Amino acid sequence: MKFSKLGCIVPALLLGIILQPFLVFAQQPLVITVVTSGIFTNTGKTILQEAYNRVGVPIEFVNYPGERALILSNDGVTDGELFRIDNMNEKYPNLVKVPVSYIPDEAVVFSKIDFTVDGWQSLKSYKIGVRRGNKFVEHNTQKMLRYFAKGEKQMFEMLALDRVDIVVTNRLEGVDMINKLGYAKTIKPLKPPIVTNPLFHYLHKKHAALVPLLASELQAMYEDGTIQQIMVKVEKNLLQ
């Protein structure tokens, strides 16, 4: 697993100076928006919570629909996004990216049908289940035969009932869902992943001073093995 690297370490004195405004308001947690639920999302929360613990800033997570979450974060109503793909700040200019990818999103095809996945175009002959609000999958399946679901559970139920041929979702979320719903004997994740996206934490620009601190801590968590330990624990739990 590869993470982007940061070359600078913030000196202890400078760290204290930068953090001072946040410590004054320590009883007011930053509100981080979340658009999904499940094991992958919880893994991201665990990693990010540890990073914030290390810089001494409290946070809380609040769920919103995908587009609504981005609007609220960009407008400064909430304080940031749990994780998003790269370059989201091009469309939402008030968001500042923490430049260390701390969790990879493996987009995987799940199906009852066994075939070799070879890019998005290899899906065009199938009926595709898509979770509404999953902008990445929506964008890459344009002009294909798509059926939209409200959430992961409904999407896999559609697949189990043969209303769709395939679904595309995060590997961890998909494996967890088919195990919970009892579909693991008939629905399988196909190989290889259709794509693996590095995901990044974003903050509203009013919190820009926190960005280098969080980047430094996330990089340290990568180097000291903390992130890997969390990911390995998740994988073991999935196999139980």
Backbone torsions as a table, in degrees:
resi	resn	phi	psi	omega
1	MET	NA	128.7	-177.5
2	LYS	-111.1	138.2	176.4
3	PHE	-123.5	150.1	176.1
4	SER	-68.3	150.5	-174.3
5	LYS	-112.2	150.3	179.7
6	LEU	-118.9	131.1	-172.0
7	GLY	-90.4	-10.7	-172.6
8	CYS	-109.0	145.8	175.3
9	ILE	-115.7	129.4	-178.3
10	VAL	-78.3	121.9	178.7
11	PRO	-57.8	151.1	-175.2
12	ALA	-58.6	-41.8	-179.2
13	LEU	-64.1	-46.1	179.1
14	LEU	-62.7	-38.9	178.1
15	LEU	-57.3	-44.6	-179.6
16	GLY	-64.7	-39.6	179.8
17	ILE	-64.4	-45.2	-177.9
18	ILE	-67.1	-37.7	-175.9
19	LEU	-77.5	-17.9	-173.5
20	GLN	-51.2	-46.0	179.4
21	PRO	-61.1	-32.0	-178.9
22	PHE	-75.8	-34.9	-179.5
23	LEU	-67.5	-31.0	177.9
24	VAL	-60.9	-36.0	-177.4
25	PHE	-106.2	35.0	-174.1
26	ALA	-61.5	-21.0	-179.2
27	GLN	-86.0	-0.3	179.6
28	GLN	-115.4	92.2	-176.4
29	PRO	-62.7	147.3	170.7
30	LEU	-69.9	140.4	-178.9
31	VAL	-98.4	115.3	-178.6
32	ILE	-106.5	123.5	-176.8
33	THR	-82.1	145.3	-179.9
34	VAL	-129.7	136.9	-175.6
35	VAL	-112.4	-9.3	179.1
36	THR	-130.9	172.8	174.2
37	SER	-135.6	162.8	179.6
38	GLY	123.6	-174.8	-170.5
39	ILE	-66.8	-37.6	-179.8
40	PHE	-67.9	-45.2	177.3
41	THR	-60.7	-43.7	179.8
42	ASN	-64.3	-32.9	176.1
43	THR	-64.4	-45.1	176.9
44	GLY	-60.6	-41.6	178.3
45	LYS	-61.1	-44.0	-178.2
46	THR	-61.4	-45.1	-179.6
47	ILE	-65.1	-47.5	-177.4
48	LEU	-67.2	-37.8	178.0
49	GLN	-60.0	-41.0	178.7
50	GLU	-63.3	-41.4	178.8
51	ALA	-61.4	-44.5	179.0
52	TYR	-67.8	-35.6	175.8
53	ASN	-59.3	-39.0	-177.2
54	ARG	-68.3	-28.5	177.3
55	VAL	-96.3	-0.6	173.8
56	GLY	76.0	28.1	179.9
57	VAL	-115.9	123.3	-179.8
58	PRO	-76.8	146.0	177.0
59	ILE	-136.4	162.0	170.7
60	GLU	-140.2	152.2	-177.7
61	PHE	-107.3	136.2	179.6
62	VAL	-132.3	133.3	-178.4
63	ASN	-86.7	135.3	173.2
64	TYR	-142.2	157.1	171.3
65	PRO	-59.8	154.5	-170.3
66	GLY	-50.5	-56.9	-176.8
67	GLU	-70.0	-38.2	179.3
68	ARG	-61.3	-40.4	179.4
69	ALA	-60.2	-44.9	-179.6
70	LEU	-64.1	-40.8	179.3
71	ILE	-63.1	-44.9	-179.4
72	LEU	-64.2	-42.2	179.1
73	SER	-66.9	-43.9	-179.0
74	ASN	-64.7	-34.4	179.5
75	ASP	-80.9	-8.5	179.9
76	GLY	82.8	8.9	176.1
77	VAL	-69.6	-43.0	168.6
78	THR	-108.3	177.8	-169.3
79	ASP	-104.2	-14.8	-179.9
80	GLY	173.6	179.3	-177.7
81	GLU	-113.2	137.0	178.4
82	LEU	-55.2	-61.6	173.5
83	PHE	-154.6	145.1	178.2
84	ARG	-146.4	163.8	176.7
85	ILE	-68.5	169.3	-178.3
86	ASP	-64.4	154.0	172.2
87	ASN	68.1	19.2	176.8
88	MET	-63.8	-23.9	-179.4
89	ASN	-71.1	-10.5	175.7
90	GLU	-68.9	-36.9	178.9
91	LYS	-91.4	-28.5	-178.8
92	TYR	-121.1	83.6	-167.2
93	PRO	-68.1	-14.4	178.6
94	ASN	-85.2	-3.9	178.5
95	LEU	-92.9	135.9	179.2
96	VAL	-113.3	127.0	-177.7
97	LYS	-81.3	133.2	168.2
98	VAL	-79.0	114.4	-163.9
99	PRO	-81.7	38.6	172.7
100	VAL	-131.3	115.4	177.1
101	SER	-72.5	123.0	-173.5
102	TYR	-109.2	-4.4	178.2
103	ILE	-157.0	134.5	-179.3
104	PRO	-93.8	137.4	177.5
105	ASP	-100.6	104.8	177.3
106	GLU	-87.2	108.5	176.6
107	ALA	-83.3	117.6	-172.4
108	VAL	-124.7	145.1	174.6
109	VAL	-87.9	129.8	173.8
110	PHE	-111.5	138.4	-177.1
111	SER	-163.8	162.6	167.7
112	LYS	-84.6	-19.4	-178.1
113	ILE	-90.8	137.9	179.0
114	ASP	-99.8	115.9	175.0
115	PHE	-149.9	162.3	-179.0
116	THR	-85.3	124.3	179.3
117	VAL	-80.7	125.3	-179.0
118	ASP	-137.6	69.7	-180.0
119	GLY	81.1	173.2	-175.6
120	TRP	-62.8	-34.5	-177.3
121	GLN	-66.2	-20.4	177.8
122	SER	-72.1	-5.8	-179.0
123	LEU	-98.7	-7.7	-166.7
124	LYS	-67.3	-17.4	179.5
125	SER	-92.8	5.3	-176.8
126	TYR	-115.0	155.2	170.9
127	LYS	-79.2	123.1	-170.2
128	ILE	-110.2	128.4	172.9
129	GLY	-88.7	129.7	-176.8
130	VAL	-130.8	131.4	174.2
131	ARG	-73.6	122.8	-179.7
132	ARG	-58.6	132.0	-178.2
133	GLY	98.8	-10.4	175.5
134	ASN	-81.2	85.5	-171.3
135	LYS	-61.0	-34.7	-178.3
136	PHE	-64.2	-47.8	179.7
137	VAL	-69.8	-41.1	178.0
138	GLU	-56.5	-46.5	-177.9
139	HIS	-62.5	-42.0	-174.0
140	ASN	-84.4	-5.4	177.7
141	THR	-115.2	18.9	177.6
142	GLN	-57.6	142.1	179.6
143	LYS	69.2	9.1	172.8
144	MET	-100.4	169.4	-177.6
145	LEU	-82.1	103.4	-172.7
146	ARG	-117.7	146.9	174.9
147	TYR	-128.7	124.6	-172.7
148	PHE	-94.6	142.0	178.7
149	ALA	-121.7	154.8	-179.6
150	LYS	-71.7	-29.1	-177.2
151	GLY	-160.1	-178.9	-178.2
152	GLU	-60.6	-44.0	-177.1
153	LYS	-60.2	-49.9	-179.5
154	GLN	-63.1	-36.8	-179.6
155	MET	-62.2	-44.2	179.8
156	PHE	-74.4	-29.0	174.4
157	GLU	-65.4	-39.2	175.8
158	MET	-61.3	-39.7	178.5
159	LEU	-67.7	-41.9	179.6
160	ALA	-63.0	-32.8	-179.6
161	LEU	-89.4	6.4	179.0
162	ASP	64.3	24.0	174.4
163	ARG	-77.6	-23.4	171.2
164	VAL	-132.1	162.3	-179.5
165	ASP	-94.1	-31.5	-176.6
166	ILE	-146.3	160.0	167.5
167	VAL	-132.7	153.1	177.3
168	VAL	-119.8	122.5	-179.1
169	THR	-157.1	175.7	176.3
170	ASN	-62.2	139.1	-175.6
171	ARG	-59.8	-48.6	-178.4
172	LEU	-62.3	-43.8	-179.9
173	GLU	-63.6	-42.0	-178.0
174	GLY	-65.8	-45.7	179.6
175	VAL	-63.5	-42.0	178.1
176	ASP	-61.9	-41.1	-177.2
177	MET	-69.0	-44.0	-179.5
178	ILE	-67.4	-29.7	175.2
179	ASN	-68.3	-45.2	-178.6
180	LYS	-65.1	-38.2	-176.2
181	LEU	-87.2	-5.1	179.2
182	GLY	78.0	25.6	-177.3
183	TYR	-101.6	3.9	-170.2
184	ALA	-64.1	-20.8	179.8
185	LYS	-80.3	-22.6	-175.5
186	THR	-112.8	-28.2	-178.9
187	ILE	-109.5	128.3	-176.2
188	LYS	-126.8	149.7	169.7
189	PRO	-76.3	133.1	-179.2
190	LEU	-94.4	157.0	-179.7
191	LYS	-117.8	152.3	-6.3
192	PRO	-80.3	174.0	172.3
193	PRO	-56.4	145.2	-179.7
194	ILE	-68.2	-31.3	175.3
195	VAL	-169.6	153.3	173.1
196	THR	-120.5	118.4	-177.2
197	ASN	-104.9	130.0	169.1
198	PRO	-71.8	136.3	179.6
199	LEU	-110.4	148.9	-174.8
200	PHE	-129.8	150.8	172.2
201	HIS	-86.2	139.6	177.9
202	TYR	-122.4	144.3	175.4
203	LEU	-125.0	151.0	172.0
204	HIS	-63.9	148.6	-173.7
205	LYS	-59.5	-21.7	177.8
206	LYS	-65.9	-17.0	178.1
207	HIS	-107.4	23.7	-175.8
208	ALA	-57.4	-29.7	-179.7
209	ALA	-63.4	-23.3	179.3
210	LEU	-78.8	-20.7	-172.1
211	VAL	-58.0	-51.8	180.0
212	PRO	-65.7	-29.3	178.7
213	LEU	-67.7	-46.7	179.2
214	LEU	-66.7	-38.4	178.2
215	ALA	-61.0	-43.5	179.4
216	SER	-62.7	-42.6	-179.1
217	GLU	-70.2	-40.4	178.0
218	LEU	-63.7	-39.9	176.8
219	GLN	-63.6	-41.2	177.8
220	ALA	-63.6	-38.6	178.7
221	MET	-66.2	-33.3	174.2
222	TYR	-67.1	-45.9	-175.2
223	GLU	-73.6	-31.4	180.0
224	ASP	-89.1	0.8	174.3
225	GLY	90.8	0.4	-176.8
226	THR	-61.7	-47.1	-178.8
227	ILE	-63.2	-44.0	179.6
228	GLN	-62.1	-40.1	179.0
229	GLN	-61.6	-41.8	179.1
230	ILE	-64.4	-44.7	-179.0
231	MET	-64.8	-41.4	179.3
232	VAL	-63.7	-40.6	178.5
233	LYS	-61.9	-41.2	178.0
234	VAL	-61.7	-46.0	-179.2
235	GLU	-61.3	-41.7	179.8
236	LYS	-63.4	-41.2	179.9
237	ASN	-64.1	-34.3	178.9
238	LEU	-66.0	-31.3	-175.8
239	LEU	-85.4	-8.9	-178.9
240	GLN	-74.8	NA	NA
